């Protein structure tokens, strides 16, 4: 059997990708970090202001409220996107009749662009012609009809419902791949011992897909922190500032108020929040401490 050898000149094939990475990620990141310590309108010379931009976070009520919204968004994303993705994957794991059809149906929204999905839901939410209000009226629940995107009390939840719904299929596919690696012997043994589906899910399925669960949790939370397009396309941060999140507020401060330094500081805040969540979930958090090991499976407890 031959021995795999690494030749130094193979590294030359990495150069194009490395150049692109340095040019379009590392360099802009460094520039953003430096700009966050300046006051700059995009025309005149930048003025170094130290930590003033970061100190302004505590005085910016819109930003503080936006951070609260993305924390709510992140919690709902984990509960709904990740939770339903795992539940649906567990239901489809045994490849029951219609397995391919239901998998395709769940995954179909994922391939639709955010702009197209936002347009679809803008029409669905419309107060006059929207299918949601029409449907409520058609089944005798007309008192629930609402201006979903125009009312500050419902606009944010209506807006984040779109990406949460759209991404369920993405997490479903990840969990399906993870569940296919679980040996059938575990499930067969549990069924022979009389375990019901709920016991099998919590005692076997959940412990053995914790690795994928950690990854999906990080993806769901960081996506909530950095998502810009859905809020911008559906509400543009309105009515008023009721749906502003850090990403859209960063855009407005940078490209409409021409406060490039403060916008860069908000971008760094989003980056730090995403890194902190990733470290907690993947490392020191409860999901990080639990690994995908056979000893995590409680076959006897499944029927307790």
TARAQUI-V236031 format. One record per residue. RES is the residue in three letters. OMEGA is omega in radians with two decimals (none if undefined). BURIAL is b if it has 9 or more other C-alpha atoms within 8 Angstrom, else e. Layout:
BEGIN
RES/OMEGA/BURIAL
RES/OMEGA/BURIAL
END
This chain:
BEGIN
UNK/-3.07/e
UNK/3.12/e
UNK/3.13/e
UNK/-3.13/e
UNK/3.06/e
UNK/3.10/e
UNK/-3.02/e
UNK/-3.09/e
UNK/3.05/e
UNK/-3.12/e
UNK/3.13/e
UNK/3.14/e
UNK/3.11/e
UNK/-3.03/e
UNK/-3.13/e
UNK/3.14/e
UNK/3.14/e
UNK/3.12/e
UNK/3.12/e
UNK/3.13/b
UNK/3.14/b
UNK/-3.05/b
UNK/-3.01/b
UNK/3.08/e
UNK/-3.04/b
UNK/-3.12/b
UNK/3.09/b
UNK/3.12/b
UNK/3.13/e
UNK/3.12/e
UNK/3.12/e
UNK/3.13/b
UNK/3.13/b
UNK/-3.11/e
UNK/-3.11/b
UNK/3.11/b
UNK/-3.08/b
UNK/2.95/b
UNK/-3.01/b
UNK/3.13/b
UNK/3.13/b
UNK/-3.11/b
UNK/-3.13/e
UNK/3.14/e
UNK/3.10/e
UNK/3.12/b
UNK/-3.14/e
UNK/-3.13/e
UNK/3.11/b
UNK/-3.09/e
UNK/-3.09/e
UNK/-3.14/e
UNK/3.13/b
UNK/3.10/e
UNK/-3.13/e
UNK/3.10/e
UNK/-3.04/b
UNK/3.12/e
UNK/-3.08/e
UNK/-3.09/e
UNK/3.13/e
UNK/3.14/b
UNK/3.14/b
UNK/3.10/b
UNK/3.12/b
UNK/3.09/b
UNK/3.07/b
UNK/-3.14/e
UNK/-3.12/b
UNK/3.04/b
UNK/3.05/b
UNK/3.11/e
UNK/-3.11/b
UNK/3.13/b
UNK/3.13/b
UNK/3.12/b
UNK/3.13/b
UNK/-3.09/b
UNK/-3.02/b
UNK/-3.08/b
UNK/-3.10/b
UNK/-3.12/b
UNK/-3.14/b
UNK/3.09/b
UNK/3.12/b
UNK/-3.13/b
UNK/3.14/e
UNK/3.12/b
UNK/3.11/b
UNK/3.13/b
UNK/-3.08/e
UNK/-3.04/b
UNK/-3.07/b
UNK/3.11/e
UNK/3.11/e
UNK/-3.13/e
UNK/-3.09/e
UNK/-3.10/e
UNK/-3.10/b
UNK/-3.14/e
UNK/-3.09/e
UNK/3.08/e
UNK/3.13/b
UNK/3.14/e
UNK/-3.13/e
UNK/-3.05/b
UNK/-3.06/b
UNK/-3.14/b
UNK/-3.09/b
UNK/-3.06/b
UNK/3.11/e
UNK/-3.12/e
UNK/-3.13/e
UNK/3.13/b
UNK/3.12/b
UNK/3.13/e
UNK/3.12/b
UNK/3.11/b
UNK/3.13/b
UNK/-3.09/e
UNK/3.04/b
UNK/3.09/b
UNK/3.14/b
UNK/-3.13/b
UNK/-3.05/b
UNK/-3.06/b
UNK/-3.05/b
UNK/-3.05/e
UNK/-3.07/b
UNK/-3.10/b
UNK/-3.13/b
UNK/3.11/b
UNK/3.10/b
UNK/-3.14/b
UNK/3.11/e
UNK/3.11/b
UNK/-3.11/b
UNK/-3.13/e
UNK/3.06/e
UNK/3.12/e
UNK/-3.10/b
UNK/3.13/b
UNK/3.10/e
UNK/3.12/e
UNK/-2.96/b
UNK/2.95/e
UNK/-2.90/b
UNK/-3.08/b
UNK/-3.12/b
UNK/-3.13/b
UNK/-3.13/b
UNK/-3.10/b
UNK/-3.11/e
UNK/-3.00/b
UNK/-3.07/b
UNK/3.13/b
UNK/3.10/e
UNK/-3.12/b
UNK/-3.08/b
UNK/3.07/b
UNK/-3.09/e
UNK/3.12/b
UNK/3.11/b
UNK/3.10/b
UNK/-3.04/e
UNK/-3.02/b
UNK/-3.14/b
UNK/-3.13/b
UNK/3.11/b
UNK/3.14/b
UNK/3.07/b
UNK/-3.12/b
UNK/3.11/b
UNK/-3.13/b
UNK/3.09/b
UNK/3.12/b
UNK/3.13/e
UNK/-3.09/b
UNK/3.12/b
UNK/-3.14/e
UNK/-3.14/e
UNK/-3.12/b
UNK/3.13/e
UNK/-3.11/e
UNK/3.13/e
UNK/-3.12/b
UNK/-3.12/b
UNK/3.13/e
UNK/-3.14/b
UNK/-3.14/b
UNK/3.12/b
UNK/-3.13/e
UNK/3.04/e
UNK/3.14/e
UNK/3.08/b
UNK/-3.08/e
UNK/-3.12/e
UNK/3.10/e
UNK/3.12/b
UNK/-3.12/b
UNK/-3.05/b
UNK/-3.08/b
UNK/-3.07/b
UNK/-3.04/b
UNK/-3.08/b
UNK/3.13/b
UNK/-3.05/b
UNK/3.07/b
UNK/-3.14/b
UNK/3.10/b
UNK/3.09/b
UNK/3.13/b
UNK/3.09/b
UNK/-3.13/b
UNK/-3.12/b
UNK/3.10/b
UNK/3.10/b
UNK/-3.13/b
UNK/-3.12/e
UNK/-3.09/b
UNK/-3.13/b
UNK/3.07/b
UNK/3.11/e
UNK/-3.11/b
UNK/-2.98/b
UNK/-3.07/b
UNK/-3.11/b
UNK/-2.91/e
UNK/-3.07/e
UNK/3.12/b
UNK/-3.10/b
UNK/-3.08/b
UNK/-3.06/b
UNK/-3.03/b
UNK/-3.05/b
UNK/3.12/b
UNK/-3.10/b
UNK/-0.07/b
UNK/-3.03/b
UNK/3.05/e
UNK/-3.00/e
UNK/3.12/b
UNK/3.12/b
UNK/3.02/b
UNK/-3.08/b
UNK/-3.11/b
UNK/3.14/b
UNK/3.10/b
UNK/3.05/b
UNK/3.14/b
UNK/-3.11/b
UNK/3.14/b
UNK/-3.07/b
UNK/-2.94/b
UNK/3.06/b
UNK/3.08/e
UNK/3.11/e
UNK/3.05/b
UNK/-3.03/b
UNK/3.13/b
UNK/-3.14/b
UNK/3.07/b
UNK/3.10/b
UNK/3.11/b
UNK/3.09/b
UNK/3.10/b
UNK/3.11/b
UNK/3.09/b
UNK/3.12/e
UNK/3.13/b
UNK/-3.11/e
UNK/3.12/e
UNK/3.14/b
UNK/3.14/b
UNK/-3.13/e
UNK/-3.14/e
UNK/3.14/b
UNK/-3.14/b
UNK/-3.11/b
UNK/-3.07/b
UNK/-3.06/b
UNK/-3.05/b
UNK/-2.95/b
UNK/-3.11/b
UNK/-3.12/b
UNK/3.09/e
UNK/-3.14/b
UNK/-3.13/b
UNK/-3.12/e
UNK/-3.11/e
UNK/-3.14/b
UNK/-3.11/b
UNK/3.11/e
UNK/-3.10/e
UNK/3.06/e
UNK/-3.08/b
UNK/-3.12/b
UNK/-3.10/b
UNK/3.11/b
UNK/3.13/e
UNK/-3.12/e
UNK/-3.12/b
UNK/-3.12/b
UNK/none/e
END
